[in-house]
Structure formats: structure tokens, C-alpha cells
Amino acid sequence: MSNRKSHQLREEQARLLQDPEHQRQRAEQKHHLSLLHEPNIASVRHAAAKKLGAHVSAIVDIITQLRSPPGDWFSENGKVVTYKFDWAVKVVGEQNFEYDFRHPRKVLVKGSALRSEGLTAGLPLEILRWLCGEPGTEELVLPVERIDSEDSEDWR
């Protein structure tokens, strides 16, 4: 991913976070999730449907961040990017990782929504495998084309 495109994605994320409509949608999603605690069956069903939407939205937000690594992680020629595992854990959330005796470092929790739905939502296969412990390295080096492609079929 070019530095320019990465910068544009970060600017778009910052703009969305300040956008009143985006903030309203987020507040509405949180409200619907809170309805899960009400005893009314209709409100529970409604909240469950909304929860799925919020769930997918959160996954897409994480994938957007993972596909937008810091600009200084790109090679001088802009053709390769080196991901750092600690950064990826912060993006995805520490609670989504666990130690597994088969791997030298933490791995994405088996029941994680990112693990089960990440590819469908646009996460490159190489990044998903790396988060799941293959390879079990602290860094992942990828050609920019692998994170720059808009076609998720390229990642399978």
C-alpha cells in the first residue's frame, strides 16, 4: 500500500471518528446492544439483529486499520511492508489473543469473530494466518500488493 493511500485511509478514519452521523450510528449500536439485557423478547431479537451489524462493523474497522500500517513500515521503494505483532495485537485487542503451547507467541483466540469472518470481510489471508500463529514470528513481511488489492479473492 502506498504511503499516500495509507495516509488517506488514516485521514478517512479520523474524519469518521469526528463525524456526527458516525458518532450517532455508534451510539445507536451501543443502545441496541444494551437492549439485550431487557426481558422483552421483541427487544432482544431486535438487539440481536443490531448486534450482528455492530459486530461486522467492528471487524471491518479492525481490518481497515490492519490494512493501513504506519507509513514508516514500508520499504524505501514502497513495494514491501513489515508488520509488527505488538501493533497488530493493539489494533485487534489484547482480549482476542491467548497463549497456545504449540506457538512461540500469543495467537488469535479460536472463537474470535476476526478468525472466523476476517477473510470474508477483507482481511488478507497472510495476515490472518500470522495472527493465528503461522508463522510464529514477531514481524510479517508482505508485498504491498497483498494489502493493497480491493479484490478479496486475491487473498485466498
Backbone hydrogen bonds, N-H to C=O, Kabsch-Sander energy under -0.5 kcal/mol:
donor,donor_aa,acceptor,acceptor_aa,energy
6,S,2,S,-2.8
7,H,3,N,-2.6
8,Q,4,R,-2.5
9,L,5,K,-2.5
10,R,6,S,-2.2
11,E,7,H,-2.4
12,E,8,Q,-2.4
13,Q,9,L,-2.4
14,A,10,R,-2.4
15,R,11,E,-2.6
16,L,12,E,-2.5
17,L,13,Q,-2.2
18,Q,14,A,-1.2
19,D,15,R,-1.1
19,D,16,L,-0.5
23,Q,19,D,-2.4
24,R,20,P,-2.5
25,Q,21,E,-2.4
26,R,22,H,-2.4
27,A,23,Q,-2.4
28,E,24,R,-2.5
29,Q,25,Q,-2.4
30,K,26,R,-2.4
31,H,27,A,-2.4
32,H,28,E,-2.6
33,L,29,Q,-2.1
34,S,30,K,-1.9
35,L,31,H,-1.0
36,L,33,L,-1.4
37,H,34,S,-1.6
38,E,35,L,-2.0
44,V,40,N,-1.9
45,R,41,I,-2.6
46,H,42,A,-2.3
47,A,43,S,-2.6
48,A,44,V,-2.4
49,A,45,R,-2.1
50,K,46,H,-2.2
51,K,47,A,-2.6
52,L,48,A,-1.7
53,G,49,A,-1.3
54,A,50,K,-2.3
55,H,51,K,-3.0
56,V,52,L,-2.5
57,S,53,G,-2.3
58,A,54,A,-2.5
59,I,55,H,-1.9
60,V,56,V,-2.5
61,D,57,S,-2.3
62,I,58,A,-2.2
63,I,59,I,-2.7
64,T,60,V,-2.6
65,Q,61,D,-1.9
66,L,62,I,-2.6
67,R,63,I,-2.3
68,S,65,Q,-1.5
73,W,70,P,-2.0
74,F,71,G,-1.3
75,S,80,V,-3.1
78,G,75,S,-1.5
81,V,142,L,-2.7
82,T,73,W,-2.0
83,Y,81,V,-0.6
83,Y,140,L,-3.4
85,F,138,E,-3.1
88,A,84,K,-1.9
89,V,85,F,-2.5
90,K,86,D,-1.8
91,V,87,W,-2.3
92,V,88,A,-2.8
93,G,89,V,-2.9
96,N,93,G,-2.3
97,F,94,E,-1.8
98,E,107,V,-2.4
100,D,105,R,-0.5
103,H,100,D,-2.5
107,V,98,E,-2.9
108,L,131,L,-2.2
109,V,96,N,-2.9
112,S,109,V,-1.9
116,S,112,S,-1.9
117,E,113,A,-2.9
118,G,114,L,-1.7
121,A,117,E,-1.8
122,G,119,L,-1.3
123,L,118,G,-2.8
127,I,124,P,-0.5
128,L,124,P,-2.2
129,R,125,L,-2.9
130,W,126,E,-2.0
131,L,127,I,-2.6
132,C,128,L,-1.6
133,G,130,W,-1.5
134,E,129,R,-2.9
137,T,135,P,-0.6
140,L,83,Y,-1.6
142,L,81,V,-2.7
142,L,140,L,-0.6
144,V,79,K,-2.5
146,R,143,P,-1.8
147,I,144,V,-1.5
148,D,144,V,-1.9
149,S,145,E,-1.3
152,S,150,E,-0.8
154,D,151,D,-1.9
155,W,152,S,-1.5
156,R,153,E,-1.4
